[in-house]
Amino acid sequence: MSYSRFPAVLFDLDGTLTDPYVGITTTFRHTLTLMGFPLPDDETMRTWIGPPLQDTLRDYMGDAGLVPEAVAIYRARYREFGMYENRVYAGIPELLGAVREAGAKLYVATSKLITPALGILEHFGLAPFFDGIIGSTPDERISTKTQVVAATLDLLTPVERVGCVMVGDTAYDIEGARANAVPCIAVSYGYGSLASLEAAKPLAVAHSVDELRALLLHVAG
């Protein structure tokens, strides 16, 4: 018999529950081509999975005035195709089922825009595992990881809030959780480098879904 070490678990989406590489990188290439910019190499583009979209485009294009148009192009293509060019990491549905069965409430806390986040979770059959799903809002009222985590915590009971944990694959997740006094388990199978994760000082680092399961669950007997 297993029981959860935490009354509530907040999960990041990209790089934690699903691998969004194909959809995100293809959509970035589409956006930059239409905007007339050269394409970065694959290694650079991997680092763009996780950080806020607006920040990435602004830094690469070097002109904040071009960002609204680029974001609109990106989101149009991503809503139609990119969000489905995705795959669930092996073992994630089983993990979510086990942690939920062990007594924890599960939440998604993602910086991804809420509409595609919901679409991805529903399309891949993950939505039923979660008691609440929070993402960025179109009006940018909620956009940073700190704001996303804070909004998710508003859904928790006092007991859940005191004992909860965040699970994410980048330093943004660790720092956003810490800003809300929430510990974070980092997963190294996503898109944050191990060095950046360790530098951000998470509660622990899981190198696989099986290791994450062991950190979230206590097996009695």
Buried (B, 14 or more C-beta within 10 A) or exposed (E): EBEBBBBBBBBBBBBBBBBBBBBBBBBBBBBBEEBEBEEBEEEEBBBBBBBBBBEBBBEBBEEEEBBEBBBEBBBBBBBEBBBBBBEBBEBBBEBBEBBBEBEBBBBBBBBBBBBBBBBBBEBBEBBEBBBBBBBBBEEEEBBBBBBBBBBBBEBBEEEBBEBBBBBBBBBBBBBBBBBBEBBBBBBBBBBBEEEBBBEBEBBBBBEBBEBBBBBBBEEEE
